[in-house]
Amino acid sequence: MSFASRGALVDGPRAASVFGLSLLAAVLWPTARENWRAARRDSFPLFYYPMFSARRRKRVRVTHLVGFDARGGRHLLPCRHVASGGLNQVRKQIRRSVEAGEAETLCAALAARLARAATPAPLESVAIVTGEYRLDAWFAGERAPVSEVVHASAPVPAAATVAQ
């Protein structure tokens, strides 16, 4: 019994090639069409990806957590110390707390949580900051912000520690 006699969708190598190329064209067509438009727009799932091809800003502002050790060393703290969830989701929650005037409360809760944590580097204080960073410098290893606004800070009781 041949494959064709069992009700195959395509019969023979030429038909299979035409079928495969037709599928490929159907998938690529929306992207190709979008490339010829003067004003490209994003529309999921078959679309032009401006998030990958758009020019990025040279600087970016990020609201995040910072810890300071006894020698003045600066440690970027993982967002998991504030809430569970994805990185961007938690950072958005932190930013909204700052905008709502709740930075002091959040910072105090963070310090208390870190006081109960058992991890390697001792911290003396924590802060919630909005830093402006140069993206090129950041990805080249320079982690210092260009500018920074401290929204709240709190001492960490009993020399807490945090994972690096």
N, C-alpha and C positions, 0 to 999 in steps of 0.2 A: 504494500500500500504506500503510495507516494505521499509526500507532504501536501501537495496540491489537492489530492483527492480527499484529504481530511478537512477541507474548508479553510485553507490558508488565506490570510488577508492579501498577500501578494504572491504571484506565481512567477518565479524565476529571478535571476540576479538583476536584470535590467529594471524590472518592476520594483524590486526592493530598493534599488538605488534611487529611482524616481520618487518613491514613497519617502525615503529617508531625507532626500534633499528638500522635498515639499515640507516636511516637518521642521527642518532646520530653517527654511525660509519663513515659515509661520512664526517661529520663535524670535527670529532676528528682525522681522519687518517693523514692529513698533519702534525699536531702538533706531533703526536706520531712518525711518520716517521722521522721528523726533530730531535727528541730527540736521535735517534740512530746514527746520523751522527757525524763524528769526528769534522768537522767544520760546526757549525750551521750557517744558514743565514736567514735573514729577508726577507719575501716576502708577502706583503699585498694581500688579506684580511685573508686568513686562514694560519696562520704562527706561528712560534715559536717567542715569545716576548722577545728578548734580552734587550729591553729597561726597562723591569720590572725585569729581572733576572740577568742581567750583574752586575758585581761588580762595585760599584760607587767609584769615587775618594774620598779621604778623604778631599781634599780641592777643592774649586771652585772659579773661578774669575768671577766677575760680574761688568759690567760698569753700573753705576746708578746715581741717583740724591740725593743730601744731602742738607738739609737746616740747618742753625745755628741760634739760637735765641740769645738774648742779654746776657744771662747768660752762653753762650757757649754750651748749649744743642744741641744735634745732632738729627735731624729728617729725617728719610728716606722718601723721597717725592714720591708720586705716579707718575707713568710714564704718566698719563693722562695730566699732566701739560705741556708735550712736544708735544704729538700727541695723536690722538685717535687710537684705535686698540687694539689688544691683547698684554698682558704684554711682552711676548717674542719678538713679532714683533717690539714693540716700543723700547725695550732694544737693539735690533739688529740695529735699526736706530740710536740710540744714539752712540753705539759703532762704527758704520760706520762713523758718523760725527766726532768722535774723531780721527779715523784713517785718515780721509781726511783733518785733520788740522782745522776743523771748531768748535772746542770745545768752544772757546772764544765767537764766535757769538751765538752759541746755548745757552750758559750760560747767556749771556746778554739778550737774548729773553726770557729765562725762568724767570729771575729776573723781567723783565718788566711785564710779564704775571702775576706773583705772586703779584706785586704791585697793580694790578687791581682786584685781587681776594678778596673776603670777606669771610674768614673762621677763625676758632678759635685761632691758635697759632701764635704770631708775629715772623717774621723772619728778621734777619739783613743781612744775606748773603746766597748765594746758591753756590753749587759746583757740577761739574761733576767729578766723581771719578771712578777708577777701584779698587775694593777691593777684597782681597783674604780672604775667609771665611772657617772655619772648619765646615763641614756639621753637624757633631754630636753635636758640641757646639751650632750651630745656632738653631737646632731643640730642644735643651735643654734650649733655651732662651737667650743665650749669643750672642748679636747682634754686638759686636765690631769686626772689621776686624783684621785678623792676620797681614796684611800689606795693604797699600793703596797708590795709586798714584793719586794725584789731577791733573786733566787735565786742568781745568779752574775754576775760581771762580768769582763771581760778587756780589756787594752789592745790596740789594733789596731796591729800592727807597721807602721812606715814610712808613717804618715798615709794610710790607705786612704780610699776615697771610696765613696759609695752614691747610687743614683738617688733623687730626691725623689718 
